[in-house]
C-alpha cells in the first residue's frame, strides 16, 4: 500500500499531466484526489506499473512518484530506465517524476548516473516537504 505522501505526489503529477494536455487514462494509486470516476489500473510497462498514465493523440505521459526512501533503490533505477526507453520513442511523450524537495540532490545524482540528466522529455516536480502529509502506510 502506498503512503499518503506518495498519493499526494501522484496527485501533483496528475495536475501536471492535465496542464500538458494529456487525459489521465490509468492510475495505480488512490483516485479520490484525482478523479471522481475510478480509473483503470496502469498497464505493466516492461516490468513495472507506473503510478499514472495520460494519453493525448498518439503520445502518452508516464507519471511516477517517489518518496525520499525510494529514490536510490535498484527498483527505481530499473523503472526509470524502462519507462524512459518507451518514452523516448516519440518526442511528444513525457516522463514526469514527482519527489519531495528534500530529495532533489539525490534524484539529480541518480539521473546523472543513469545518463538521463539532460533529457528534455523528463519533467521533475519537487514537492515542498512542509506540504507533504506525515504519515504511516495506509
BELNORGI-V526533 format. One record per pair of residues at least 12 apart in sequence whose ideal C-beta (glycine too) atoms are under 10 Angstrom apart, sorted by sequence separation. I is the first residue (numbers start at 1). J is the second residue. If there is no record, write none. Layout:
((I & J) (I & J))
This chain:
((27 & 39) (28 & 40) (29 & 41) (41 & 53) (50 & 62) (51 & 63) (52 & 64) (64 & 76) (83 & 95) (14 & 27) (26 & 39) (27 & 40) (28 & 41) (29 & 42) (39 & 52) (40 & 53) (50 & 63) (51 & 64) (52 & 65) (66 & 79) (97 & 110) (111 & 124) (25 & 39) (26 & 40) (27 & 41) (28 & 42) (39 & 53) (48 & 62) (50 & 64) (51 & 65) (66 & 80) (83 & 97) (97 & 111) (14 & 29) (24 & 39) (25 & 40) (26 & 41) (27 & 42) (28 & 43) (45 & 60) (49 & 64) (50 & 65) (51 & 66) (64 & 79) (80 & 95) (13 & 29) (18 & 34) (26 & 42) (28 & 44) (48 & 64) (64 & 80) (79 & 95) (108 & 124) (10 & 27) (14 & 31) (17 & 34) (25 & 42) (26 & 43) (45 & 62) (62 & 79) (80 & 97) (107 & 124) (10 & 28) (11 & 29) (15 & 33) (25 & 43) (34 & 52) (79 & 97) (10 & 29) (11 & 30) (14 & 33) (15 & 34) (64 & 83) (97 & 116) (107 & 126) (9 & 29) (10 & 30) (11 & 31) (14 & 34) (28 & 48) (42 & 62) (62 & 82) (63 & 83) (104 & 124) (8 & 29) (10 & 31) (11 & 32) (12 & 33) (13 & 34) (14 & 35) (28 & 49) (29 & 50) (42 & 63) (62 & 83) (76 & 97) (95 & 116) (7 & 29) (8 & 30) (11 & 33) (28 & 50) (29 & 51) (62 & 84) (104 & 126) (6 & 29) (7 & 30) (10 & 33) (11 & 34) (26 & 49) (27 & 50) (28 & 51) (29 & 52) (103 & 126) (6 & 30) (7 & 31) (10 & 34) (26 & 50) (27 & 51) (28 & 52) (62 & 86) (95 & 119) (101 & 125) (102 & 126) (103 & 127) (7 & 32) (8 & 33) (14 & 39) (26 & 51) (27 & 52) (28 & 53) (62 & 87) (96 & 121) (97 & 122) (98 & 123) (99 & 124) (101 & 126) (102 & 127) (2 & 28) (4 & 30) (7 & 33) (26 & 52) (27 & 53) (60 & 86) (61 & 87) (71 & 97) (94 & 120) (95 & 121) (96 & 122) (97 & 123) (98 & 124) (99 & 125) (100 & 126) (101 & 127) (102 & 128) (103 & 129) (2 & 29) (7 & 34) (25 & 52) (26 & 53) (27 & 54) (48 & 75) (60 & 87) (80 & 107) (84 & 111) (94 & 121) (95 & 122) (96 & 123) (97 & 124) (98 & 125) (99 & 126) (100 & 127) (101 & 128) (102 & 129) (2 & 30) (24 & 52) (25 & 53) (26 & 54) (47 & 75) (48 & 76) (59 & 87) (71 & 99) (88 & 116) (93 & 121) (94 & 122) (95 & 123) (96 & 124) (97 & 125) (98 & 126) (99 & 127) (100 & 128) (101 & 129) (1 & 30) (24 & 53) (25 & 54) (26 & 55) (50 & 79) (60 & 89) (70 & 99) (71 & 100) (91 & 120) (92 & 121) (94 & 123) (95 & 124) (96 & 125) (97 & 126) (98 & 127) (100 & 129) (101 & 130) (22 & 52) (23 & 53) (24 & 54) (25 & 55) (48 & 78) (49 & 79) (59 & 89) (60 & 90) (80 & 110) (84 & 114) (91 & 121) (101 & 131) (102 & 132) (22 & 53) (23 & 54) (24 & 55) (25 & 56) (47 & 78) (48 & 79) (59 & 90) (61 & 92) (62 & 93) (63 & 94) (64 & 95) (65 & 96) (66 & 97) (67 & 98) (68 & 99) (69 & 100) (72 & 103) (76 & 107) (80 & 111) (84 & 115) (88 & 119) (90 & 121) (100 & 131) (101 & 132) (22 & 54) (23 & 55) (46 & 78) (47 & 79) (48 & 80) (50 & 82) (58 & 90) (59 & 91) (60 & 92) (61 & 93) (62 & 94) (63 & 95) (64 & 96) (65 & 97) (66 & 98) (67 & 99) (68 & 100) (71 & 103) (84 & 116) (87 & 119) (100 & 132) (21 & 54) (22 & 55) (23 & 56) (46 & 79) (50 & 83) (57 & 90) (59 & 92) (60 & 93) (61 & 94) (62 & 95) (63 & 96) (64 & 97) (65 & 98) (66 & 99) (67 & 100) (68 & 101) (70 & 103) (71 & 104) (77 & 110) (81 & 114) (88 & 121) (20 & 54) (22 & 56) (26 & 60) (29 & 63) (45 & 79) (48 & 82) (58 & 92) (59 & 93) (60 & 94) (61 & 95) (62 & 96) (63 & 97) (64 & 98) (65 & 99) (66 & 100) (68 & 102) (69 & 103) (72 & 106) (76 & 110) (80 & 114) (81 & 115) (87 & 121) (88 & 122) (17 & 52) (21 & 56) (22 & 57) (25 & 60) (28 & 63) (46 & 81) (47 & 82) (48 & 83) (57 & 92) (58 & 93) (59 & 94) (60 & 95) (61 & 96) (62 & 97) (63 & 98) (64 & 99) (65 & 100) (68 & 103) (71 & 106) (72 & 107) (81 & 116) (84 & 119) (87 & 122) (16 & 52) (17 & 53) (18 & 54) (20 & 56) (21 & 57) (25 & 61) (26 & 62) (27 & 63) (28 & 64) (29 & 65) (46 & 82) (50 & 86) (56 & 92) (67 & 103) (71 & 107) (77 & 113) (80 & 116) (13 & 50) (14 & 51) (17 & 54) (22 & 59) (24 & 61) (26 & 63) (45 & 82) (46 & 83) (56 & 93) (66 & 103) (72 & 109) (73 & 110) (77 & 114) (84 & 121) (13 & 51) (14 & 52) (16 & 54) (17 & 55) (21 & 59) (22 & 60) (23 & 61) (44 & 82) (45 & 83) (56 & 94) (68 & 106) (71 & 109) (72 & 110) (76 & 114) (84 & 122) (13 & 52) (17 & 56) (20 & 59) (22 & 61) (24 & 63) (46 & 85) (68 & 107) (71 & 110) (83 & 122) (10 & 50) (14 & 54) (21 & 61) (45 & 85) (46 & 86) (54 & 94) (66 & 106) (10 & 51) (11 & 52) (13 & 54) (20 & 61) (22 & 63) (45 & 86) (66 & 107) (72 & 113) (9 & 51) (10 & 52) (45 & 87) (54 & 96) (80 & 122) (17 & 60) (18 & 61) (7 & 51) (17 & 61) (52 & 96) (66 & 110) (6 & 51) (16 & 61) (17 & 62) (50 & 95) (51 & 96) (17 & 63) (50 & 96) (52 & 98) (16 & 63) (51 & 98) (13 & 61) (2 & 51) (13 & 62) (14 & 63) (13 & 63) (12 & 63) (13 & 64) (14 & 65) (13 & 65) (10 & 63) (12 & 65) (9 & 63) (10 & 64) (11 & 65) (9 & 64) (10 & 65) (9 & 65) (8 & 65) (9 & 66) (7 & 65) (9 & 67) (6 & 65) (5 & 65) (6 & 66) (61 & 121) (63 & 123) (65 & 125) (6 & 67) (68 & 129) (3 & 65) (5 & 67) (61 & 123) (63 & 125) (65 & 127) (2 & 65) (5 & 68) (3 & 67) (6 & 70) (68 & 132) (2 & 67) (67 & 132) (3 & 69) (22 & 92) (21 & 92) (22 & 93) (20 & 92) (22 & 94) (20 & 94) (22 & 96) (20 & 96) (17 & 94) (16 & 94) (17 & 96) (16 & 96) (14 & 96) (16 & 98) (13 & 96) (15 & 98) (12 & 96) (13 & 97) (14 & 98) (13 & 98) (12 & 98) (11 & 98) (9 & 97) (10 & 98) (9 & 98) (8 & 98) (9 & 99) (9 & 100) (6 & 98) (8 & 100) (5 & 100) (20 & 123) (17 & 123) (16 & 123) (16 & 124) (30 & 138) (16 & 125) (13 & 123) (15 & 125) (13 & 125) (12 & 125) (12 & 126) (13 & 127) (12 & 127) (9 & 125) (11 & 127) (9 & 126) (9 & 127) (8 & 127) (12 & 131) (12 & 132) (5 & 127) (8 & 131) (9 & 132) (5 & 129) (8 & 132) (9 & 133) (8 & 133) (6 & 132) (7 & 133) (5 & 132) (6 & 133) (8 & 135) (4 & 132) (5 & 133) (7 & 135) (3 & 132) (4 & 133) (5 & 134) (6 & 135) (3 & 133) (4 & 134) (5 & 135) (3 & 134) (4 & 135) (6 & 137) (7 & 138) (3 & 135) (4 & 136) (6 & 138) (3 & 136) (4 & 137) (5 & 138) (3 & 137) (4 & 138) (2 & 137) (3 & 138) (1 & 137) (2 & 138) (1 & 138))
